[in-house]
Amino acid sequence: MLVCSVMADNPPDYELADRMALTEPAQVRAIGHPVRTMILQLLHERAATVTELAAAIARPKSTVAHHVDVLTRNGLLRVVRTRKVRAIDERFYGRTARMFSVAAEPSSTGGAASGDFNDFEVAARESATAFEEGRLWGFIRHARISEDQASEFWDRMAELVDEFDRLPRSGETVYGFAIGIYPTAYPALPAAE
């Protein structure tokens, strides 16, 4: 699973690592909440204060502060600069990496180690209105390939995600982009003789 990346020659307006592997369950849980995912997405554009983030997502400042704190404690956000506002230091938060990746491992219950968080489930919910309006574009394909080929293809998909995230921010509509590769029980023809 991949969660976002940001443009190097455009925003954000702060320094950050290219990639960060999420290795702790708490980090994976931190990105599993839709509000926190939204905060990470917003910080693609520039560093922001809790007040700015709260206004952007139309949530109470206290709620956003809680989610920012969770992301910060888990190493996904950091304070990138401060400024004085009426004798108070206002903190601007930024991501710690352009791209976060998680190697999902099966749990004892058969789900992913990331709990209930599934990028495709989120994409399905977000895309319902676009589908109803005839504005949903997508493909699904199945191919019998080796694990090495799947891994190589994943690397190429990560590059495509990075390219999508590097697009200059413009326009009036925020578009979602879902991509993945996964093993299935899809039928296959026997090997040719």
C-alpha positions in Angstrom: 0.0 0.0 0.0 1.2 3.5 -0.8 0.1 6.7 0.8 0.8 9.8 -1.2 3.9 11.5 -2.3 4.8 15.1 -3.1 6.5 17.2 -5.8 10.2 18.0 -5.4 10.4 21.0 -7.7 7.0 22.5 -6.7 5.3 22.5 -3.3 5.7 21.7 -0.6 7.6 24.6 0.8 9.8 22.6 3.2 12.5 19.8 3.1 11.4 16.2 3.5 12.7 12.7 2.8 11.7 11.0 -0.4 10.4 7.8 1.1 9.6 6.4 4.5 8.7 2.8 5.3 6.1 2.5 8.0 7.3 -0.4 10.2 5.3 0.1 13.4 1.7 -1.0 13.8 0.9 2.4 15.4 2.2 4.2 12.2 -0.1 2.1 10.0 -3.0 2.8 12.3 -2.2 6.5 12.2 -2.6 6.6 8.4 -5.7 4.5 8.6 -8.0 7.2 9.6 -9.7 9.2 6.8 -9.1 12.6 8.5 -5.4 11.9 9.0 -5.2 10.7 5.4 -6.8 14.0 4.3 -4.3 16.0 6.4 -1.4 14.2 4.8 -2.9 14.9 1.4 -3.3 18.6 2.1 0.3 18.9 3.3 1.3 17.9 -0.3 0.8 21.5 -1.2 2.5 23.3 1.6 3.1 23.4 5.4 0.0 24.4 7.3 -1.2 25.2 10.8 -3.8 23.4 12.7 -6.1 26.3 12.1 -5.6 26.2 8.3 -6.1 22.4 8.2 -9.3 22.7 10.3 -10.7 25.3 7.9 -9.8 23.2 4.9 -11.5 20.1 6.1 -14.4 21.8 8.0 -13.7 20.1 11.3 -13.2 21.6 14.8 -9.7 22.8 15.5 -9.5 20.5 18.6 -10.3 17.5 16.4 -7.7 18.4 13.8 -5.2 19.1 16.6 -5.7 15.6 17.9 -5.1 14.0 14.5 -2.1 16.2 13.9 -0.7 15.0 17.3 -1.2 11.3 16.3 0.6 11.8 13.1 3.4 13.8 14.8 3.9 11.2 17.5 4.2 8.5 14.9 6.8 10.3 12.9 4.6 11.2 9.9 4.4 14.9 10.5 6.8 17.4 12.1 6.9 21.1 12.8 8.7 22.7 9.9 8.6 26.3 11.0 7.0 28.6 13.5 5.9 32.3 13.5 4.8 34.6 16.3 1.1 35.6 16.4 0.2 37.8 19.3 3.0 36.4 21.5 2.2 32.8 20.7 4.3 30.5 18.5 2.1 29.3 15.6 3.4 25.9 14.3 3.4 24.9 10.7 3.3 21.2 10.1 4.8 19.3 7.2 5.1 15.6 6.2 8.3 13.8 7.0 8.4 12.0 3.6 7.1 12.4 0.1 5.9 8.9 0.1 4.9 6.5 2.9 4.8 2.8 2.2 3.5 -0.1 4.2 4.3 -3.8 3.6 1.0 -5.3 4.6 1.3 -8.7 6.2 -1.6 -11.1 6.9 -2.8 -11.1 10.4 -4.1 -14.0 12.3 -7.7 -13.0 11.3 -6.8 -13.0 7.7 -6.9 -9.3 7.2 -4.0 -6.9 6.6 -1.8 -5.9 9.4 -3.1 -2.3 8.9 -6.4 -3.3 10.5 -9.5 -2.1 8.7 -7.7 0.4 6.4 -7.9 -0.6 2.8 -7.0 1.9 0.0 -9.4 0.3 -2.4 -12.3 0.4 0.1 -11.6 4.2 0.6 -11.4 4.6 -3.2 -14.7 2.8 -3.7 -16.5 5.0 -1.1 -14.9 8.2 -2.6 -15.7 7.3 -6.2 -19.4 6.4 -5.7 -20.6 9.9 -6.7 -18.2 10.1 -9.7 -19.6 6.7 -10.8 -23.2 7.9 -10.6 -22.2 11.0 -12.6 -20.4 9.0 -15.3 -17.1 10.6 -14.3 -15.2 7.5 -13.0 -12.4 6.2 -15.1 -10.8 2.8 -14.3 -9.4 -0.5 -15.4 -9.1 -3.9 -13.8 -6.9 -6.6 -15.4 -5.8 -10.0 -14.4 -2.6 -11.7 -15.5 -0.8 -14.8 -14.4 2.7 -13.5 -13.6 5.6 -14.4 -11.2 6.1 -12.8 -7.8 9.2 -11.1 -9.2 7.3 -9.7 -12.1 4.6 -8.4 -9.6 7.3 -6.8 -7.5 8.8 -5.1 -10.6 5.4 -3.9 -11.6 4.8 -2.5 -8.2 7.9 -0.4 -8.4 6.7 1.0 -11.7 3.3 1.8 -10.2 5.0 3.6 -7.3 6.7 5.8 -10.0 3.3 6.5 -11.5 1.9 7.5 -8.1 4.9 9.8 -7.6 4.3 11.3 -11.1 0.6 11.9 -10.2 1.6 13.6 -6.9 4.1 15.8 -8.7 1.5 17.4 -10.9 1.2 21.1 -10.1 -1.8 21.8 -7.9 -4.4 23.7 -10.0 -8.1 23.4 -11.1 -11.2 23.3 -8.9 -11.6 19.5 -8.5 -9.5 17.2 -6.4 -9.1 13.8 -8.2 -8.5 10.5 -6.5 -6.0 8.0 -8.0 -6.1 4.4 -6.8 -3.6 1.8 -8.0 -2.6 -1.6 -6.8 -1.6 -5.1 -7.5 -2.8 -8.1 -5.5 -3.0 -11.9 -5.8 -6.5 -13.4 -6.6 -8.2 -16.7 -7.1 -9.1 -15.6 -10.7 -9.2 -18.6 -13.1 -6.3 -19.2 -15.4 -5.9 -21.5 -18.4 -3.5 -24.4 -18.0 0.0 -24.0 -19.5 0.0 -24.5 -23.3 1.4 -27.9 -24.5 
